[in-house]
Amino acid sequence: MPPRKTPQKRKSKWDSENILTDPKSPLATADLRTVLSNPLAWTTLNIEERREILSLFPDMAHTLDADRDNARPNFESLLNDDGFRADCAAYVENLARGKHDSEWLRDAWQAHRRRKAGDFDEFLVEKFETDWMELPDEMRSKKTQKAGEESYTAQAESQEDEEAKRDATPRTEPWTDLVGEMAPENPTHTRSHSLLLLQKLLNLRDAASPLTLVLDNLEQPARPVIAEFIGRAKISKVKVILLSFATVKKPKDVDVVVTAAGKDLRIVVKELVGHYPATDAAQKPSQRAVIIIDSINNLASSAASTLSGFLSSIITPTVSIISIYHTDVPIILPKSFNEYEPHPFIILSHLATAILRLSSLSQEIDRQKARNRAVQEPEWGLKEGREGVIVGLKSKSSSGGDSNVVIEMELRRKSGRSVTENFILAPGQGKLGTGKLMLLTDYSIFAAPEGNGTGEEEEEPQSTFNLGLTDKQKKDREGIVLPYFDAQTDIGAGEGGRILYEMGREDDFDDEEDEI
């Protein structure tokens, strides 16, 4: 018989290189954590390979006999380590996606270097502003700031060509006076987050606030803030509709004016809806609209009981409302108004998703100076209580300028939590048209004093725990009513204090003790 030929073993197509880089590698579907935790995977290595692997460990926490020649991984602790589990899963996933291929790695490192150099900053900023809101200047890179300034300048020049020709004299920006008194920037996350929220609200991005309530008075009208809303709406190509109760002449940059004074609200609703941008249910709406109510006091006086229903009927996912409420104009309720119903202002405050309380920067500076001197704060206008005084005189000594507005923002999230912060708005007077924002605490006179070894910081003991109270805890502490707190209010003068005590059932009282 001829000798039987032994079949030759088929050579595997996987070697030590392609098994670690090919997306079709068996490792792409294997349980890598179990494979590496097998003791046989360690015993098959020589001494040099073992030392090389142990040198790559971040620390010796998972190494047994680390200072000896028989040092080895602690497989029991590795199996319970979350980092080891996550890294094994990430490697298998990246291997299956081809992210360990040599060409992919070369392109990835090249893209990494380009991104580090800032080649993609303009694209990322544009995508962020399209999805969210306008990015503040302090969060932009120098390269993106330059490109953004050029694009904004070109857009503003085309929109305000006539205004530039009409006023050829150079203007002095009031913001330059503010910069000199600004406190150093605080690059904390809270500061940037607060500025982003107000920027998103002013830009009318993604229905940040369906109903915004602007509270103004004679001392600080809402005109600068409304002009800021309208200017940013024109840049974002948002249709501006003015619901007029007191405005006679059509303002600049307003697309449509709907007169509502003396009209039936049902007719007003139909007229407003007729000016809404056309929407397609199958597609994402391409244009948004904003309704500006110049004086909601008139609406609250004439239709107090139907106020909430009217506002709900004109709000849509693509339409938001900005209403102005004059705090110093009283609302005259009709005789038919139910006295048990809440006041219209309470209803508006409850419905509003954002409330902007406005005040003059020059007056706030004078108030802060009075607080710093521990004297009574000054009042202006109607609050002065002087006969014939309606509007207070502006302070001439203030360097902030009368055009700058202090905004106290109260933004309510969908979860019900409210975010409050104070800002300063300097209305834009240049070619760009948009104003500039800063936190009130960034202004020097409102900045919190730094710890200098005196004051309240010295009274607190040094501890690893935070022994201070939050604002909510302080408010809760003030609201606690102690027992017998008002028991001594009727005591006459000169009688001194008394210790009040009520005896309980457990008290053992002997009448004869008083006779001793």
C-alpha angles and dihedrals in degrees: 000000000000113000115264114250114236110230113246116241113250111245113239116242091218121089133170092278109043094040087066097045110029115097089218092056117130087240089067090071100027129103094250094182092059092045094053093044092057110107090222089066087063102039093055091064124089124234096266093051091049092051091048092053093046091051089060093058111108091226141349096257092107097039126099119212091001095177096049137076093250093059111153140165120273099237094186093059092041091056089056095044114107093204093055091048093049094046092051091050092046092050093051091048093048091046091053090051093052095248092137094056113118094235093047091050091049092052091044094053091047091052089047091056092047092050091049089052090054100249092135099040094098092051093047093049091049091050092047093050091047093051099035126001145300112306115236117246094243091060095052124093119241091252093052093045091056093049092045093050091052093050093045091047093052091048094046094047091056093048099044103034093122093049092052091052092048094052109035095160115104115256127218112227114229087213090072088066090053095050092063092058098041118121118234113286117264106216095199125136092242093057094049091044092053092049090049091053093053092043090053091048094050092045092053090227122171094345092294089174122009091193120028118185116204114197114201139156140191091280092057117016120200093240097107093047093046089048088053091052092049094046093052091044091057091051090050091045093241115158112242118212119184116207100203125207097150107009116103104175122053109251123230118275093013111130102199134015118202114192111217104167110120095358131122110261092229090060090047091053092051091048092049094048089051090063095049116115114262112261132198117211092211095053136050111264110259099197133041131201136208127204116210115199106201096201121008089178089080091052092047091051097047100037107021096149095048097041097106093044092052094050092047092051095057099043116095132165089265098040126069130184131227112190127186118217118191106215094196095052111086120226112233106212120208120249090247091061113118109242091213093060117094119260115267091244090056089051091050092048090051095048097043116098091196131028122194115193111195130206137163117267093217091054092046089053091053090048091050091050089052091050090050090054091044092237131129114288116246123246131211138204119349092001091063089074093219121140113255096009112125105150122032124233117260118244113252094195095059115104095197095084129235094257095063115096131206111219122197103198124200109183118183119209126214088255090061095251114130127216116208127188139150122234141177118228119200106194113234116251100167131083094283093061095205120114128233126246133208136164116262090234090059089067109093099235092049096043116117111254114253119242110266101171096271134086129031095340089066092054095057114089119239109257141147088238127076103246095178126104126239121232091259092051091049091050091049090049092053090051095056112109110212119214113267090004092143096033094104098047092098094051111118123240116277096022093101127214129318134211109229118202132171116208118231133209092260094056114106106216122179117198091208092064091078090059094056 
